[in-house]
Amino acid sequence: MPRRTSTVVGREFGDAVRGIIEQTGMTHRQLASELGWDEAKLSDMVRGKGGVTEAELMQLLGFCRVKPPVIEHLVALYRETRELGHLKLPDGPPDQLPTLLSQERLANAIIVWSMNLVPGHLQTADYMQAVIDGEARKRAVDYNKIIAAKLERRALFHWSRTFRFYIHEQALRLPVGGPKVMTDQYLHILAMAQHKYITVRVLPVSIGAHAGVSGSFLKLGYEKLEPVIFLEGKNSGLFLEDAKSLAVYDSVLKALDSQAMDPEQSRQLINSMLT
């Protein structure tokens, strides 16, 4: 039976199909009629819920006169919708993945655990550049392009969604870019934490080993979709959506919640780093 739930790769696939349909100039009702389909079948497809066979997908792409390379890409995406998890190998940094950014825009709750650096959503432009400097070393880097892409995530901040950041103290104390960069970074975090929809909590070094030692991750929650975990590697991004993985990471977040300082204690600690 074709899948009827929406997944990350399913939504990526659906968005691509929607774009192809728009290029035909036809409405969904008109296209469904031409194909002899129920309009609900086409609706499920573009909403990332599947509902079609591979043969039906080829029928649609053929009718829309899609070029072979695009067909190959969409068929690969279609087949991946049957898998648990979704691995992306981007050309640039994983936190600039179009798929991640589109999923963050859909989410109404974003939870971040960051063990080694200030979370990307909260980084200043100078901090970003210093991080890139440290990673790139002698490689040629288009700083403006990378930083502009990273700063796009600031548009996510809005009262209509909630953000919760768990940050290890060592990530805040890591000297990135020098004293002035760090001072500006601390002030930026404190300013962002003033918003009611943003919570910042610090995990103190003093507790030693902690629930998040396996690494940083991000959880996306949706109003009408199942949550997603995103893991960022050096040159890859992995989306996890299966129930077992979600349960594991939820248990980590629950433990971090009990181990981290409360928002006021966290604010005081960050303030102390300014002196």
C-alpha positions as CSV (number, residue, x, y, z in Angstrom):
1,M,0.0,0.0,0.0
2,P,1.5,3.4,-0.9
3,R,2.7,5.5,2.0
4,R,0.2,8.0,3.4
5,T,2.4,9.8,6.0
6,S,4.6,12.8,5.2
7,T,8.4,12.5,5.7
8,V,11.3,14.9,5.0
9,V,12.3,13.3,1.8
10,G,8.6,12.9,0.9
11,R,8.1,16.6,1.3
12,E,11.2,17.4,-0.7
13,F,9.9,15.0,-3.5
14,G,6.5,16.6,-3.3
15,D,7.9,20.2,-3.6
16,A,9.8,19.2,-6.7
17,V,6.7,17.6,-8.3
18,R,4.7,20.7,-7.4
19,G,7.3,22.8,-9.2
20,I,7.0,20.7,-12.3
21,I,3.2,20.9,-12.3
22,E,3.3,24.7,-12.0
23,Q,5.5,24.9,-15.1
24,T,2.8,23.2,-17.1
25,G,0.4,26.0,-16.3
26,M,-2.3,23.4,-15.4
27,T,-4.3,23.2,-12.2
28,H,-4.1,20.0,-10.2
29,R,-7.7,19.3,-11.1
30,Q,-6.9,19.6,-14.8
31,L,-3.8,17.5,-14.6
32,A,-5.5,14.8,-12.6
33,S,-8.3,14.7,-15.1
34,E,-5.8,14.3,-18.0
35,L,-4.1,11.4,-16.2
36,G,-7.4,9.8,-15.2
37,W,-6.5,10.1,-11.5
38,D,-8.5,11.1,-8.5
39,E,-7.4,14.7,-7.6
40,A,-6.7,13.4,-4.0
41,K,-3.9,11.2,-5.4
42,L,-2.1,14.2,-6.9
43,S,-2.7,16.2,-3.7
44,D,-1.1,13.4,-1.5
45,M,1.9,13.4,-3.8
46,V,2.7,17.1,-3.7
47,R,2.1,17.1,0.1
48,G,4.8,14.5,0.6
49,K,2.4,11.6,1.5
50,G,3.2,9.3,-1.4
51,G,0.0,7.6,-2.6
52,V,1.4,6.7,-6.1
53,T,3.4,3.9,-7.6
54,E,6.6,4.3,-9.5
55,A,4.8,3.6,-12.7
56,E,2.3,6.3,-12.0
57,L,5.1,8.7,-11.2
58,M,6.7,7.9,-14.6
59,Q,3.3,8.5,-16.2
60,L,3.1,12.0,-14.6
61,L,6.6,13.0,-15.5
62,G,6.2,11.8,-19.1
63,F,3.0,13.8,-19.5
64,C,4.7,16.9,-18.2
65,R,7.7,16.3,-20.6
66,V,10.3,16.2,-17.8
67,K,13.9,15.9,-19.0
68,P,15.7,12.6,-18.2
69,P,18.2,14.0,-15.6
70,V,15.2,15.4,-13.6
71,I,13.3,12.1,-13.9
72,E,16.4,10.2,-12.6
73,H,16.6,12.6,-9.6
74,L,12.9,12.4,-8.8
75,V,12.8,8.6,-9.1
76,A,15.7,8.3,-6.7
77,L,13.9,10.6,-4.3
78,Y,10.7,8.6,-4.7
79,R,12.5,5.3,-3.9
80,E,14.2,6.9,-0.8
81,T,10.8,7.8,0.6
82,R,10.5,4.1,1.4
83,E,13.6,4.3,3.7
84,L,13.9,5.2,7.4
85,G,16.1,8.3,7.6
86,H,17.3,10.6,4.9
87,L,21.0,11.3,4.2
88,K,22.1,14.4,2.4
89,L,25.6,15.1,1.0
90,P,25.6,18.8,0.3
91,D,28.1,20.8,-1.8
92,G,28.5,23.3,1.1
93,P,28.1,23.2,4.9
94,P,25.3,20.9,6.1
95,D,23.6,23.7,8.1
96,Q,22.9,25.4,4.7
97,L,21.0,22.4,3.2
98,P,18.0,23.7,1.4
99,T,16.1,20.7,2.8
100,L,17.0,21.6,6.3
101,L,16.0,25.3,5.8
102,S,12.7,24.3,4.2
103,Q,11.9,21.9,7.1
104,E,12.8,24.6,9.7
105,R,10.4,27.0,8.0
106,L,7.6,24.4,8.3
107,A,8.4,23.6,12.0
108,N,6.6,25.4,14.8
109,A,9.1,24.2,17.5
110,I,12.9,24.0,17.2
111,I,15.1,22.5,19.9
112,V,18.9,22.6,19.6
113,W,21.6,20.9,21.6
114,S,25.0,22.3,20.9
115,M,28.1,20.8,22.5
116,N,31.1,22.5,20.9
117,L,30.0,25.9,19.4
118,V,27.3,28.5,19.8
119,P,24.3,27.2,17.9
120,G,24.2,28.4,14.3
121,H,20.8,30.2,14.8
122,L,22.4,32.4,17.4
123,Q,25.8,33.1,15.9
124,T,26.8,36.6,14.9
125,A,28.4,37.2,11.5
126,D,31.8,37.7,13.0
127,Y,31.6,34.5,15.0
128,M,30.5,32.7,11.8
129,Q,33.5,34.0,9.9
130,A,35.9,33.0,12.7
131,V,34.4,29.5,12.7
132,I,34.8,29.3,8.9
133,D,38.4,30.5,9.2
134,G,39.2,27.8,11.7
135,E,37.7,25.0,9.6
136,A,38.8,26.2,6.1
137,R,42.5,26.9,7.0
138,K,44.1,27.6,3.6
139,R,41.2,26.7,1.3
140,A,39.7,29.5,-0.8
141,V,36.3,30.4,0.7
142,D,33.6,32.7,-0.4
143,Y,32.8,34.2,3.0
144,N,30.1,36.5,1.9
145,K,28.2,33.7,0.2
146,I,28.5,31.3,3.1
147,I,27.7,33.9,5.8
148,A,24.7,35.2,3.9
149,A,23.3,31.7,3.6
150,K,23.8,31.1,7.3
151,L,22.1,34.4,8.2
152,E,19.0,33.3,6.4
153,R,18.2,31.3,9.4
154,R,17.6,34.5,11.4
155,A,14.4,34.9,9.4
156,L,13.1,31.9,11.3
157,F,12.8,33.8,14.6
158,H,9.1,34.7,15.0
159,W,6.6,34.6,17.8
160,S,4.6,31.9,15.9
161,R,7.3,29.3,16.7
162,T,9.3,28.4,19.8
163,F,13.0,27.9,20.1
164,R,14.8,26.1,22.9
165,F,18.6,26.1,23.0
166,Y,20.7,23.8,25.2
167,I,24.3,24.9,25.0
168,H,27.3,23.3,26.8
169,E,29.3,25.8,28.8
170,Q,32.5,24.7,27.0
171,A,30.9,25.9,23.7
172,L,30.4,29.4,25.2
173,R,33.9,29.5,26.6
174,L,35.7,28.3,23.4
175,P,37.6,31.5,22.2
176,V,36.4,32.0,18.6
177,G,37.7,35.1,16.8
178,G,39.1,36.8,19.9
179,P,37.7,38.8,22.8
180,K,35.7,41.4,20.9
181,V,34.0,38.7,18.8
182,M,33.1,36.7,21.9
183,T,31.8,39.8,23.8
184,D,29.5,40.7,20.8
185,Q,28.4,37.0,20.7
186,Y,27.5,36.9,24.4
187,L,25.6,40.1,24.1
188,H,23.7,38.8,21.1
189,I,22.7,35.6,22.9
190,L,21.5,37.6,25.9
191,A,19.5,39.9,23.6
192,M,17.9,37.0,21.8
193,A,17.0,35.3,25.0
194,Q,14.8,38.3,25.9
195,H,12.2,37.1,23.5
196,K,9.5,35.1,25.1
197,Y,9.6,32.5,22.4
198,I,13.3,31.8,22.8
199,T,14.8,29.8,25.7
200,V,18.5,29.5,26.3
201,R,19.8,27.1,28.9
202,V,23.4,26.3,29.6
203,L,24.8,22.9,30.6
204,P,27.6,23.6,33.2
205,V,31.0,22.0,32.9
206,S,30.8,21.2,36.6
207,I,28.4,18.3,36.1
208,G,31.0,16.4,34.1
209,A,29.7,13.6,31.9
210,H,26.3,14.4,30.6
211,A,23.4,13.1,28.5
212,G,24.5,14.9,25.3
213,V,28.0,13.5,25.1
214,S,27.2,11.6,21.9
215,G,27.0,14.9,20.0
216,S,25.0,17.9,18.9
217,F,21.6,17.6,17.2
218,L,18.4,19.5,16.3
219,K,14.8,18.5,16.8
220,L,12.0,19.9,14.6
221,G,8.5,19.8,15.8
222,Y,5.4,20.4,13.6
223,E,1.8,21.1,14.2
224,K,0.4,18.3,12.0
225,L,3.5,16.3,11.1
226,E,5.7,13.8,13.0
227,P,8.9,15.3,14.5
228,V,12.3,15.0,12.9
229,I,15.9,14.8,14.3
230,F,18.7,16.4,12.3
231,L,22.3,15.3,12.8
232,E,25.1,17.5,11.2
233,G,28.3,15.8,10.1
234,K,31.4,17.3,8.6
235,N,30.1,16.9,5.0
236,S,26.7,15.4,5.5
237,G,23.3,15.9,7.1
238,L,21.1,13.1,8.3
239,F,17.4,13.3,9.0
240,L,15.9,10.7,11.4
241,E,12.2,10.1,11.6
242,D,11.7,6.5,12.8
243,A,10.0,6.0,16.2
244,K,13.0,4.3,17.8
245,S,15.4,7.2,17.0
246,L,12.9,9.8,18.1
247,A,12.5,8.0,21.4
248,V,16.2,7.9,22.0
249,Y,16.7,11.6,21.3
250,D,13.7,12.6,23.3
251,S,15.2,10.8,26.3
252,V,18.5,12.8,25.7
253,L,16.5,16.0,25.7
254,K,14.6,15.0,28.8
255,A,17.9,14.4,30.6
256,L,19.5,17.6,29.3
257,D,16.4,19.5,30.6
258,S,17.1,18.1,34.1
259,Q,20.9,18.8,34.0
260,A,20.9,22.3,32.4
261,M,20.8,25.5,34.4
262,D,17.5,27.3,34.3
263,P,17.1,30.4,32.0
264,E,18.0,32.9,34.7
265,Q,21.0,31.0,35.9
266,S,22.1,30.6,32.3
267,R,21.8,34.4,31.8
268,Q,23.8,35.1,34.9
269,L,26.6,32.7,33.7
270,I,26.8,34.3,30.3
271,N,26.8,37.8,31.9
272,S,29.8,36.7,34.0
273,M,31.7,35.8,30.8
274,L,31.5,39.5,29.8
275,T,33.7,40.6,32.7
